[in-house]
Amino acid sequence: MQHNKRMYRNVSAEASAKVFYFFTRFFIPPFVLSHVGIQSYGLYGTVFVLVSYFGMSAIGFSNAYVKYVAEFAAVDRNDASNRLLSSGFSMMSVLAVVLYTGFAFSWGHVAEWIKVPPGLMPDAKFLSLTIVGVFLAYLALSIFRDTLSGMQEIVLVQRVWMISVVLETILIFALVGSGMGLRGLGIAFAARMLFEVGANAYLCRRKVAWMRLKFMLPDKASLRLLAGYGGIVQMNAMMAIFLNSVERVIATPLIGLTASAELDLGKRFPGMATSIPSSFASSILPSAADIHARATNPAEAKSQIAAIYVSTTRSMNLVSSLLFAFLVFASGPCLVFWLKSVPAGVVALTVIFALGTQTNMLTGTGTSVFKAIGRPQMELHNNISNCVAVAIFVPLSYVLLGKWTVIGIGASCQIANAASSFWFLARGHKQLGVSMREFWDEVFLPGLVPYAVGAAVLLPIAHWASGGGRIRAGAALAGFGVLYTIVTLAVLLIFFAKSSERQAAVEAAAKLADRFGLRGVEGRLARLFPRSTESV
């Protein structure tokens, strides 16, 4: 019970932060596009693909920090935490310097590979060197954020992150709006990263009294943890980041920066929607690690972790289905309201990425649980199968279409992703002791409800709403979006929700009604959904 409460408090904090992030990011792409053009915007997105590859160097360490800080805290081994953190910090600092030096010297070749036009070369170099340099420094110093996460201070971490996002957003509008273009985007990103590192370091000093970070030669015990568990996670991260950006990695050199921009725009809404339900996956890791560390009865611990896995995946899938079904059936109006003028193919790409991302989200809590119990190789197997599927389906799209196209590349990558996701679920459930029938009843079937409602409510008006400009699109999204949400939630509560979930919904609705001065709401809802003795 205590683990569930703490985890869902962390989920709530992360989800709230991600909703806020979604709101701020909504306005940036059309603003940047109108000031710098689609080629420069494509370059901006491509630079962040490069940054994500540098991020691979620290993800294994980051997950190891969170896992082992949580486990060591559970058994009061702060000295082991300090050795692990100091060893990782020292190694990442040296690696960051090496990587940045190599990138700076090879910039000319990178610019040629991503086809940077001569007129954009000076700004492209400034943007790339600034963003990569600041990001590498952030990776070494993100140890403060990961320590706070391992201590389950995720609420504080998310507050800092939200403030840093606000700072970056304000600077983007101010600097790009004043004519600084790509250079303004680079400065805004640097300010965000530096603020986040400084604030997390300050919070660590106040909240983690035992932390003693120093530059040192890594000790053998810490190296075993970082190279063993962290090394497998690192390989997972390398493949996951590649798979997350594989469409642009393939399309940019074959088609150009315009293709990169179209893929970025098509993936933007699904990517933003992912950030909300993904909070469940990231928050379950320290909770499952804590249960695993304290376990005296392995069978009982396995049962507890399996129960948390199913309930968390159920909640995550319901949230993600609500969001992604909306995107599948209303992507046209969403993009018109967002961009006004929508590049060809972006609507189809948004639908493709929404469906593919929804499927991939089903594996999120499972990969976190396996990391927590020391089996990160499960995610590695999933990523290997995904890479193999990409190697099959992407060339097949060329054979079927007769040429390289943005939609063909995007669709084939998402089909490969779906195939590997279902294979992972089958293997993972066998190890966790979760039957596929239980998963179907508890997780998958309720997740189909938003798609059925979306087909009935949103699909009939999608074409009409897309054809009248931003005002018509916005009005349709507001009206029919509310109707879609109400109908979906009503169907789920009446036909699919457990008694405890209905009661939680009643209490949440009552609290919301009280804020608006509405009385008696809880009583009327309670008569519709009587209180159950089932434990929450």
Residue, then its C-alpha position, 0 to 999 in steps of 0.5 A: m500500500q505504501h509503495n502504491k501511494r508513493m509511486y502514484r504520487n510520483v506518477s502524478a508529479e511527473a504527469s503534471a510536469k509533462v502536461f505542462y511541457f506539452f502546453t509549452r511545446f505546443f506553441i514553439p514549432p509553429f513560431v520557430l517555423s514562421h521565423v526560420g523556415i522548414q530547412s532550419y527547423g529540420l536542422y534544429g530537429t536533426v541536431f537533437v537527434l545527434v544529441s540523443y546519440f551522445g545521451m546514450s553514453a550516460i543512460g546506463f549510468s543514470n539507470a544504475y544510479v536510480k536503482y542502486v541509490a534506492e536499494f542502498a538507501a533501503v538497507d542504509r548503505n550510504d557509503a556504497s552510494n557515494r562510491l558509486l556516484s563518485s565513480g560514475f561522475s568521474m568516468m562521465s566527466v572524462l568521457a564528456v570531454v573526449l566526446y566533445t573534442g571528437f565532435a568538434f573536430s569532425w563537425g565538417h563531416v557531420a554537416e556534409w552527412i546531414k546535408v547542411p546548405p552553405g547558407l546555414m553553415p555558420d549558424a548550424k555550427f554554432l547551434s550544434l557545438t553549443i547544444v552538444g557541449v552543454f548537453l554533455a556537461y549536463l550528462a555528467l552533472s545529471i547525477f544530482r537529478d538521478t540521486l534525487s530520483g533514487m531517493q524517490e524525491i521525484v516531485l522535486v525533480q519535476r518542479v525543477w524541470m518545469i521551471s527550466v522548461v518555462l525559462e527555455t520557452i521564454l528565451i526561445f520566444a524572446l531570442v528567436g523573435s528578436g531575429m537571433g534564429l538558430r543561435g537563439l535556440g541554442i542559447a535558450f537550450a543552454a540556459r535551461m540545462l544549466f539552470e536544471v543542473g544548478a537547482n538539482a545540485y542545490l536540492c541534493r545538498r539540502k535533501v541528501a545529507w549523506m551525499r559526498l561527491k568527489f572526483m576519484l578513480p572508480d572502485k571495483a565494486s562500483l565498476r562491476l555495478l556500472a559495467g554489469y547492470g549499467g552496461i546492459v542498460q547502456m546497450n539497451a539505450m543505444m538501441a532504443i535511441f537508434l530505434n526512436s530516431v531511425e526514421r530520421v537517420i534513414a530519411t535525412p541522408l536519402i531525402g534531405l532536411t525537409a524529410s527530417a522536418e516532416l518526420d519531426l512534425g509527424k512525431r511531435f504530437p505522439g511524442m508529447a502524448t507519450s511523455i504523460p503516460s511514460s511517467f508510470a514507467s519511470s516511477i515504477l522503477p524505484s518502487a519495484a527496486d525497493i521491494h526487490a531489495r527488501a524481499t525476504n520471501p522471493a515468491e511473495a516479492k515476485s507476486q507483489i511486483a507482478a501486481i504492481y506491474v499489471s495495475t500500473t500498466r493498466s493505468m498507463n494504457l488507459v491514459s495513453s489510449l485516451l490520448f493516442a486514439f484522439l490523435v488517430f481520429a483527429s490528427g488533421p484538425c490538430l495539425v491545422f490548428w497547430l500549424k495552419s499550413v500542414p506539409a504534405g504527409v504529416v497527417a498520415l505520419t501522425v496517425i502512423f506514429a500514434l498507433g506505433t507509439q501506443t503499441n510500444m507504450l505497453t512495454g514501458t512498465g515491463t522494461s522498468v520492472f526488469k531493470a529494477i529486479g536486475r534483468p535489463q537483458m529483457e529490454l536488450h532482447n526486445n531492442i535486438s528483435n526490433c533492429v532485426a525487424v527494421a532491417i527487414f521492413v524498411p527495405l521492403s517498403y522500398v521494394l513495394l513503393g519503388k522508391w524511398t518515401v517519408i511515409g514508407i520509411g515511417a510506416s515500416c519502422q512502426i510495423a517493426n516496432a509493433a512486432s517486437s513489442f508483442w514478442f517482448l510482452a509474451r516473454g516478459h509475462k512468462q517470467l513475471g507470472v502474468s497470464m496473457r488472458e489477465f493482461w487482455d482483460e485488465v489492460f488491453l481490452p479497456g484500452l480499445v474503448p477510446y478507439a471505438v468512441g473516437a471512430a464514432v465521435l471524431l472520425p465523422i467530423a475530421h475532414w470537415a474540421s480540417g478544411g476551414g482553417r484554425i478557427r473551425a479546427g479549434a472549435a471542432l477540437a474543443g467541442f467534439g474533444v470534450l464529447y469524446t472524453i466524456v463518452t470514453l470515461a463514461v463507458l470505461l467507468i460503467f463497463f470496465a472500471k473496478s469498484s475501487e477505480r470508480q470510487a477514486a473517480v467519484e472522490a476526484a470529481a467531488k474535489l473538482a466540484d468543490r473547487f467550483g463551489l458545486r455541492g452534493v456532487e459526491g452524493r449523486l455520484a456515489r449513488l451511481f457508483p456505490r462504495s465497494t469493500e474492495s481495497v484500493 
